[in-house]
Amino acid sequence: MSRVELPIVGITTSLSADGDGTRQILDRRYIEAVERAGGCPLVVPITDTREALEPLIDLLDGLVIIGGAGIIEGLAGELPDDLPAEREARARADRWTLELMGARGRPVLGVCYGMQLINANLGGTIYGDAQRQLGTAAHSPSRNQGREVSHEVEVAKGSLLADILSEDLPSSGRMEVNSFHIQAVEHPASSLKVSARGSDDDLIEALESEDGRLIGVQFHPERLAGTPWDRLFDNLVARSCA
């Protein structure tokens, strides 16, 4: 029986916030989202050397960079007390992974921290605390008495994101998303363009590269199964097949 060839999509991992951070963890919803889209999910480890990552990256057709803690690269302002900086071991491995995927010209979807990492790695800047620095409403349940936060984003006309969502995007361009972030993009890198903003506060909610290889979203589409946001993973897998 012939083997079914599925595009291999790497998914990065986090380090546990408790204890000494020796446990690598991954929300299974990322795996389910890639699988639903027709990809073969492959967990990407946090390695201590770039060389140890390279053979694994050679296997990948696409990549998801998952959410995480605080970004300090490209930081504008300070991280608040309730947002610790991402552990250096993970941040370093994520940078290597992103750079190696870029050298191979392969597609990447960045989620929340993942979008911020892409932006900072390409020369953009990140607010340490958007709520404090800009006076926005809380964008994280941790600052909303544990209650979920949702709001609308306005997708830019003519963007790749608008094209991805075209079958479900209303004429207003507005779509509802969840929200779990404290930081936010201040200035996009010169090689990225804004493809969505918060409808109420104008915060940058999505970025994309001109060629569509890089897409970043500030919200968590893996937690929105069964909604049009599944199409972000569909697009990633489709590009991974190309």
N, C-alpha and C positions, 0 to 999 in steps of 0.2 A: 504494500500500500504506500503510495507516495505521500511525502510529508507536506502538509499545508504550509505554504510560505506566508507568514504574517510579518508585517513590519515590526521591528523590535523598538519599543519606546522605553527609554530609561526614565526612571523616577528617582529623584534624589531623596535623601532621608534627613531627619533631624536628630539631634542628640537630646536625650532626656534632660528636662530642666532640674529634676531632683538629683540629689546625691552628687557624684563626681562626673556625671555626664558620660559614662562609659556605655550606656545603652543607646543603640541606634533605633529610632522609631519611625513609623510611617502609618498615617491614617489610611486604612484600606480603601476608602472611597476614591482615592487617586487611582489605585489599581483597577477598581471596578469601572471607573470612567474610561480608562484606556481600553479595557477589555470590551466594553459596550461599543466603543468606536471601531472595533475590529483590529486592534493592535495587540501585540504580545508585550505585556509589561515586564520590565526587568529592573529590579531594585539596584540602584547605584550606591556602592558603599562609600563611606567617608574614609579616605586613605590618608596616610601620612606623607606620601610622595606623589608627585605628578606622574612619574614613570609607572607607578603601579596602576594608575587609572587608564593610561593610554590604550592597552590592549582591549579593555572593556569598552571604551568609547568607540573603538573601531567596529564593534558589533552593533552599535546603535544607529537606527535610522531617524530617530527623533528623541526629544527630551522634554520632560516636565520638571521644572524647578519649583518645589513646593513652598508653602508658607514657613515662616520661622520667626525668630526673635528680632532684635534690633539691628539695623544696618548702621555701621559706623563709617563706611567708605562713602565719600561725598556728602558727609553729614553737614547740614545747615542747622545750627542750634545744638542743643544738648538732648540726649535721651532722658526721658523722665524716669523717676524712681520706679514706676510700675512697668517699665519695659527694659529688661536687661539686654545687653548686647549679645548678639549671637556668638556662640563659642567659636574661637578662632579656628579650631580644627575643621569645623563645618564650613565656615565662611571661606577658608582657604581652598578646601576641596571643591566647593561650589564654583569659585572663580576659575579654577583649573578646568572643571567640567565644561563651563560655559565657553572658555577660550578654545578648548579642544574641539567642541562642537562647531564653533565658528570657523576654525581652520579647515574643517571638513565640509563646511557649507550646509550643515544639516539643521532642520527646523527645531525651534525651542519655544515652549509655552511657559511663561513665568507667572506664578500665582502669588499675589500679595507681596511677601518678602521677595519672591522670585522676580516680580516685575521691578521692584526697587533695586535688586542686585544687578539686573540687566542694565538699568538706567545708570547706576553708579559706575559699573564696570566700563561703560562707554563714555563716561565723562559728565554725566548729569549729576544733579544734587537732590538731596532728600531732607525734608523737614524732620527734625527730631520728634516733634510733638505738634501735629497739625492743629489739634484742638486748642492748645495753649497759644501757639504762634499766630494762628489765623482767626481764632474765635469761633471755630466751627462747632457744630453739635458733636456729641460723642459718636464715634464710628466703631466702637468696640463694646461688646457686652460687658467686658470687665469695667467699663466706665458708665454702664447703664443699669446698675443694680442687678447684673447678671441676665438682664432681658435681651433677647435677640434684637439686632439692629438691621433694618432694611431701608432702602431708599431707591429712588430712580436715578438712572444715569441717562445722559443724552448722547447717543452714538453719532459721531460725525458723518455727515453725508459724504459719499464718495470714498470712504475709508474701506480698507479690507474688512474690518470688523462689521461694517454695515453690509458688505457683500455676503459675509459668512451668515449673518442673521436675516438675510433678505426675505426669506419665506415667512418670517414671523415679526419682522420689524414694523411697527406701526408708522404712520405718516409723520407723527411727532418725533420719531427717532428715540422715544423714551422707553426704557426697559427697567424692570425692577431687579435689584441685586441684594445680596446679603452684605454684611460688613463686619470685619474683625480687626481693623487696623488702627494704629495710633500714629505711626509715621505716614508720610505721603510724599509723592514726588513734588519737589519745588520747581526745578528747571529740567526739562527733558534733554537728554543728550542730543547733539546736533544731528546724529544719524537716525533719530527716532521722531515720529510725529504722534501727536495726541489723537486718539481715535474715540475717546469718550470722556466726558466730564460729569461730575455730580450735578444733577438738575438744580439743586437748591444752593449749593455752595461753590460750584465751579472747580472742585478738587479734581485733579487728573485721575481718572479711573481706568484708563486703558492706553497703551502705547503700542506702536507697531513700526517695524522697519519698512523702508520703501519697497523692498523686494518681498516682504511678507514672511521672511524666514523667522523673524523674531516677533512674537506677540506677548504682551504682558497685560494682566488685568489685576486691579487692586482688590477685587472681591474673590470669592472661593467658588468657582463653577463646579468643582467636584462635589459640593454639598447641594447642588441644585439639579440633581438627577431628574430626568423627565421634563425639563424645561428647555427652551431654545438654547440655553447656555451649553448644553451637551454638544452643540455644533462646534465649539472651540476644540474639543477633543477630536471630533470628526475631521475637522480641518487639519489638525496636527497629524493624525494618522494618514490622511490622504496625501499630505505633503511628504510624509515619511516614505510613502510608496513610490514617489516620483524618482 
